[in-house]
Amino acid sequence: MSTEPLSTIFLNAALINNFVLSAFLGICPFIGVSRKLETASRMGMAVTFVMLVSSVCAYGVHQALLIIGAPYLQLISYIVIIASAVQLVEMFIRKFSPALFRALGIFLPLITTNCAILGLALFQTSKEYDFVQALVYALGAGVGFTIAIVVMAGMREELELAELPDIVRGTAIVLILAGLLSLSFMGFAGLGT
Amino acid sequence: MNTVDQKAVPDSMDALLKGLWRENPVFVQVLGMCPVLAVTNTVINSLVMGLATMFVLVMSSIFVSSFRKLIPKQVRIATFILIIATFVTVADYVIPAISIEVHRSLGAFISLIVVNCVILGRAESFSSKNPVGRSVLDALGMGIGFTIAVLSLGVVREVLGNGTFAGYRVLWSGFEPWVVMLLPGGAFFVLGFWLLLFNWMRERRSRTKTEVAS
């Protein structure tokens, strides 16, 4: 059982150990869908939402696996849970809010293979968070992902206007920008305990 | 796809070789970035990560390819993920049996091989359509290509960031280590510069080709 206060957990997941920039989780969407500010912020929303849902599910599954004593099934059941949670969330949103469904579009199914979601489930288990702590952790991770991808999209929109040599266009310049962003996020380290 | 290369080497050889350079999963297809960036702070970690990924790639390609006619189309992705997750679990239990230390420094990233898009990508685009032999060659090629990529990051980061290679000191004793290389930012920089280098080489080669043609 972990005794960290909720505020520390939130700040840790959102800024100090940002999921994208210091734990390298969810790099694929971070590079793939950060071209436009609008799509990036929607992607951030979708990821945060799925993180909350799958965090709750993973907590339940972990407790169930503890009872039947089968820890080696953890990985397989987590990935199945996440895939079905994404599917459920998709059906739920389509039914109750078609506008939001259209806004999220293709991003929802893609989230299944986002390693940030599985990483979150694995980390919350290894850190032994209880239910409320896990929920706050998931929220912090989602907020952190959204901040990172939105800042990146803002920089890339500016970059469209800049004059660049041909060879740095594409992924190379994005990675170097991400490196600078990651260095600047290290400034938050002072916030931690 | 280069047609000249395909004629020069036999088909099965091409399945193996294309993963090394022409369709390298990391440098050309830019897939599976998370482990590439996260665990490449030392040479040993990179090597273990590369080998573990190669093991999962090869084993899952054998299974996907031998069951490819039995798996219904609608649930194929879920089935592939289950097969992959099984072998990742195997790797996750084998690595601590060999070295607890390496397992601790890799942490959750062994489990995260499940969501490495390289593996699912090969299962979907190659193993599910080809016989076992060719799928294994393809998986082996991709696995070696991936290992080369993680190693090329790991070597640069450990040598410049710590002055050592796999724990042995290689640079002179007064060398001031570039700490930034071991920080998360360094991973982005090194991969960015590798991609830059490859872009530059590719552009130079295509320019000499057009000069020869004209």
Interface residues (C-beta under 8 A of the other chain):
Chain A: L21 S22 A23 F24 L25 G26 I27 C28 I31 Y72 L75 I76 I79 V80 A83 T113 N114 C115 L118 G119 L122 F123 S126 D166 I167 V168 G170 T171 A172 I173 V174 L175 I176 A178 G179 L180 S182 L183 M186
Chain B: V30 L31 M33 C34 L37 A38 A78 I81 L82 A85 T86 V88 T89 D92 Y93 A108 S111 L112 V114 V115 N116 C117 L120 V180 L183 P184 G185 G186 A187 F188 F189 L191 G192 F193 L195 L196 N199 W200 E203
